[in-house]
């Protein structure tokens, strides 16, 4: 698996599952949040899981799905407080620092592009201290569209002088890699083991890696 680094001047990097272990988010949304909702509503955990899963499905792939304010209103829970309570699980994935350092040394423009809500992005940057490695931090909530929307890509290209053809996009979601490619992104790279507690799942249509040590030596 190789990236043609000589044609890349900008690297757009996802956060959850790409830079950070997705185990935190999976635990939060699938285990911790339903448990807290069960307590608040005085229902069983099974009922809470079923109810929250239905609510998640209704807005999956939209900006609301990623919006903590939306879920605070829907569930009646302090979402940021709950996120902080589980924040000990927020971990930087292996070789991320080395990868970002190599990109900087190769004079690449490094932009974090995440669907995470701004307060969640802030929490994670404070705990991981990754912010100095980036030229720019972008939450899609700033634009009003999620990465799933073509309108998001056109907006970031225009507002931040990004040339799609000379950009590499890295994400753990194959559907999002398709959206990026369809919007002209020159090269896409998948992360196939975003959750450290789950096995890797190879992507069929894009180059993909488990960890960044597989490509660090290629960067130039």
Helices and strands as residue ranges (DSSP letters): G 5-7, E 10-13, H 23-27, I 28-32, H 33-41, H 45-59, G 63-66, H 68-75, H 79-85, G 87-89, H 96-105, E 109-114, H 118-128, G 131-133, E 136-139, G 140-142, H 150-159, G 164-166, E 167-171, H 174-182, E 187-191, E 207-209, G 212-214, G 216-218
